[in-house]
Amino acid sequence: MTQTVHAPTAPTASGPRVRPELVTEVPGPNSLAIHARREAAVPRGVGCALPVYIDYADGAWLTDVDGNRLLDLGSGIGVTTLGHTQPTVVAAAKEQLDRVSHTLFTVTPYENYVRLAERLGEHTPGSHAKKTFFVNSGAEAVENAVKIARAHTGRRVVAALDHAFHGRTNLTMAMNHRAAPYGTGFGPFAPDVQRVPNSYPFRDGLSGAEAAARTIEYLEQRIGVQDLAAVIAEPIQGEGGFVVPAEGYLPALQEWATANGVVFIADEIQAGLGRTGTWFASELFGLVPDLVLTAKGIADGLPLAGITGRAEIMDAAHVGGLGGTFGGNPVSIASAHAVLDLLETGEPFAEAARIERALVENLRDLASRFPEIGDIRGHGAMIAFELVEPGTTTPLAGLAGEIAAYAASQGLLLLTAGSYGNVIRFLPSLAVTSEQIEYAVEVIGEALARPRA
């Protein structure tokens, strides 16, 4: 079958460019040449979803080394929430580089770190006294949250939910739902990690109360409260396929945890800081966690992660027990302040709501024509659809990969997800236009209409 290649569309007086500009096939010859060098110099374990090498980026666009301009609906897996090279963030980073690039906060500290901790305390759910410290990555945030919970409770075990993803370190690999590819062959893993059922309305059909009762039964019978330090949950699961729990599920778990002296940790690494149209996805569910984890979008492209929590829990670790060489690097901290400045205007939340409306409307129209789309879910600029055998919940894993591959050939970057590999997830920057979303869904429709491989 002849492949459709959409013609480039230049920006006009009426609005920005809608369609990608392709001057070569994707990937192009320059990208393929670099990829050959990569295979000789970089371990194969560092995977590559699409061998397209990026030269520069702006807003919702990526321009590769062949001059192809690609529409990015992945944002570095939810990192550049406000857009690639967002001018306010870039300016803040440049200004900080001219002042101080590094001193190490635990040796010679700086005020911006303290102020960012204060600001996260103001914006995370709940009015209780909070404290924050910073590390480099989401996985580090998870590890340190578990350390703090264990220090606070004097207990050992951490419970993670089915379909969760928390990272690639030894402890977080043990907490992930899927062993492959994240943990295969890398054991033994950290002990005292248990996984329990979550709420997955499309697949379990349970109400929030019913799903919570099932989870709590596992916590009490399979683990036992006496040994349980923490329960960790992504309010909207990321790698698991943007699973949105049934109403009431998360508050019921928090209520049970509080009653039993268990620390409730909200992993907001992918869903937090404007992505879902609120400061934190926990707010959508009436959830007030004990600890809140941030990373990814917190500095719009620079490495930073935070652990914010109840002051009495955060103070459980002894002096010197928390830290790290680059945690809270001044340049990343400056960028994060710029991100929070922009979020405080409220405009990004409105953009996330606009993106949700555009995506859901267009995807529902698509689902009316293609029954393989079994479920559409998510909030804000965090929307997904799950592919199944029509009329069933049987996963169609291969189809998700085919859609992503076809989209890439058309200059559209999409991400797959889900424990069954059958989910297409949208993590666009808030700079994406509604017209660009319409184009993206048009391309997905073309992919669904193609003969199956």
Buried (B, 14 or more C-beta within 10 A) or exposed (E): EEEEEBEBBEEEEEEBBBBBBBEBBBBBEBBBBBBEEBEEEEEEEEEEBBBBBBEEBBBBBBBBBBEBBBBBBBBBBBBBBBBBBBEBBBEBBEEBEEEBEEEBBBEEEBEBBBEBBEBBBEBBBBEEEBBBBBBBBBBBBBBBBBBBBBBBBEBEBBBBBBBBBBBBBBBBBBBBBBBEEBBEEBEEBBEBBBBBBBBBBBBBEBBBBBBBBBBBEBBEEEBEBEEBBBBBBBBBBBBBBBBBBBBBBBBBBBEBBEEBBBBBBBBBBBBBBBBBBBBBBBBBBEBBBBBBBBBBBBBBBBBBBBBBBBEEBBEBBEEEEBBBEBBBBBBBBBBBBBBBEBBEEEEBBEBBBBBBEBBBBBBEEBBEEBEBBBBBBBBBBBBBBBBBEEEEBEBBBEBBBBBBBBBBBBBBBBBBBBBBBBBBBBBBBBBBBBBBBBBBBBBBBBBBEEEEE
